[in-house]
């Protein structure tokens, strides 16, 4: 896309400031900036911002109307009589019987054996707040086994698939869809490969990447991360469906 086309597109969206350094850029940098801009649906981004502003305004109104619950309607073990606690304990077995956990377990195992179950893991988060520079799923949470979160989940998936296979005499597996971010994708893939996918088949561990959206200022302007690059951030857990559909990985 040439400069005039870019300028026209950005002006219509109120984002023409993204070209403010155009004259300072090399040909390669101009191409990079043009590609950055072309990859963004400006109308959609502006719409998201406007909806956020409306939601923020509504939220402030709602916040004014919210008050803490009165103490007399809040349950507390400390304030509950022995008679009421005993009544509660008697209800629990009834609930378990009502839910019929054995039936639920049987149905679940049958679905797994028939290949009707998959698991999605949101793994785009870095462990920066935990003091590490790698994905949170690789973090040692100080269990006696020293297993990380990825390993715990992977081994559980493998085990429940084995239980389903034994019960229904079928070879079963559970596809594991793992949504990474730009910051975690390489380290996560490498880690799984080094750990032999925790005993799972490589073809049943499917990685796909979370989408990003431009970062915006409080006045609705897209922020730049350099003269030839837009600042972007992951689009949140709500972007799962778009990322999963766009990757087409679920069709494999």
N, C-alpha and C positions, 0 to 999 in steps of 0.2 A: 504494500500500500504506500503510495507516494505521500509527500508532505501535505499537499493540498487536501487530499482525501482524508488524511488523518486529522487535519485541522478542522475540517468541516464536521467530521464525526464527533470530535471532542467538543467542539463549540455547541453542537446541538444537545450534548449531554451535560454541558456546564463544567467540563473537565479539561478545558484547553490549556490549563497551567502545566499539564504533563509535557508540553512541548517547549517549555521555557528555556531549556538548555540545548535545544536542537542544534544551534549554530556552533556549539562547543564540542559536538560529538564527531567521532570518526565515522566512516561508512559502516563499519562493523557494529559500532555502538548504536547508530541510527537504526540498523536492521533489528538489533536486539530490542530496542525500545518499541519499534513498530510491531514486532511480534508479541511483545508483552501486552500492548494495547489491544491488538487484534484478537487476542485470546480471551478478552474480557467482554462480557455482555453488559455494556454500559447501562442500557435501559433497565436491566434486571437489578444491577447493583444499586442504581439510584432508587429503584422501587423498594429494595430491601432497607435502604437507609430511611426512606420516608415512613415505612411501616414501623421501623424501630422507634422513630420519634413519636409516632402516635401511641405505640405500646408503652413507651416511657412515660408519656403524659398521662395515659390511663392508669398506669401502675402507681404513679404518685397520688392520684385521686383515690385509688383503692387502698393504698397504704394508710391514708388518713382515716379510713373507715374501719381499719382492723384494730382490734383490741385483744389483749391477752385473755385467755379463758379464765373464768372465775375459779378460785381454788376448790369450791365444792363440787365442780363437775370434772375435775382432773383426778384420775386414779393414782393411788400411791400405796405401795406396800406398807410404808410406815404408818399411814393414816387409816388403813383398812383393817376392819375388825377380823378377829380369828374366824368368826362365823362366815363372813363374806369370802375370805380366802379359801376356806374349806369348800364353799359352794363353787368357787371358780375351779378348784382342783377337780371337782366332780364333773365339771363340764368338759374338760379337756379330753378324757377318753371317749365321750360321746361325739365330739367333733371328729376325732380320728376315725371312729366307726362310721360316721356320716360321710366323710370324705372317701372312705373305702380305699385306703392307700394300696392295698394289694392289687385291686383292680386297676388303679391308675398305673402302678408299676408294670403290670402285665401288658397293658395297652401301649405304654411307652416302649417297652422292649420289642414288642411286635412291630411297631413303627420303625424302630432302628433296624431290625432284621430285614424289613421290606425296603430299606433304603429311602425312607420318607423323612429322615431327620438330618438336619445339618446344624452346625454351630457357627455363630458369627462372633468374632472377638474384635473389639475396638482397641487398637494398639498403636495409636498415633502419639501418645504422650511420652515426653522425655522425662527423665528422672531428676531434673534440675532441682526441684524442691526437696528431693531426697538426698541431694548433695552429690549426685553422680551425673556423668555426661553421656549416659546410654539409655535405651528405652526402659521404661518402668517394669515391663514384663521380665526383664533380665535381672531385676534387683534381688539381692539376697535379703529375705525378710526375717532372717535369723531363726529359721526353723531348725530343729535338730538334724533333719535330713539334708539341710543346706540346699534344698530344691527351690528354684525360682518359680515365679508365677506361671511362666510359659510351661515349665516342666510339669508342674502340678496339674494344669489343665490338660496338657497333652496326654499324660499317663492316665488320667481319669477317662478321657475319651476312648483311649485304647482299651481300657478295662471294661467299660460298659458295653462297647462293641463286642468284646469277647463273651460277655454274659449273654447278650442277645443272640449271638451265633450259637452258643451252646444250648440255649433254651429252645431255639427253633430250628436247629440243625441247618443253618444257612450261613454262608460267608457274608458277614456284614461289615460295613465301615461307616464312619460318620465324617462327611466332608467338613473341613475346618476352614472357614473363610476368615482371613485375618486382614483387617483394614489398617494399613500403616500410613504414616505421613511422610512428607519429603524428608523430614528430620530423622525418621526412624527406619525407613524402608531398607536401606543397605545393611545396617547393623542387625536388624531383625532377621533378614534373609540369611545373612552369613551365620548368625548364631544358630538358627534352626539347622542349617546344613552341617555345622560343626558338631551338633548334638544328635545327628542322624534322625532329626524330626521326632525325637523322643519315642522312637519305636513305631511311629506311624508311617504309612506309605507316603512317599514324597508327593505322589499325584493327588493325594487327598488333603494336602495342606496347600491352600490356594491364597496367594497374597494379592491384594489390590490396594490402590492408593487413594487416600482421602483427597478430595478436591480442596482448592483454596479460593479465597475471595480477597480482593484488594482491601487493605486497611484504609480507614477513612477518618478524617478529622471531624471534630464536632460540628463543623459547618458543611459537612457532606462532600468534602474534596478528597479525592484519592491521594494517599501519601506516597511519596517516592522514596525508594531505598537507595537511591543513587541517581546520577544524571540520566542513566539509560535503563533504569529498572524500577518497576513498581513494587511497593511493599505489600506483601501478601501474608495471610495467616490461614490455617486450616478452618474449614467452614463449620466445624462443630459436629457433635454426634448426630444432629438432624440431617447432616449431609450424607449419612450412610446409604440411603436408598438411591440417591442420585449416583454416588460413586459405584455402588454395586451394579446398578443398571448400566452405567456408562462403560464399565470395564468388561461387561459381557462374560465375566469369569464364571458366573452361575450357569452358563450354557454349556460349559465344558463337561 
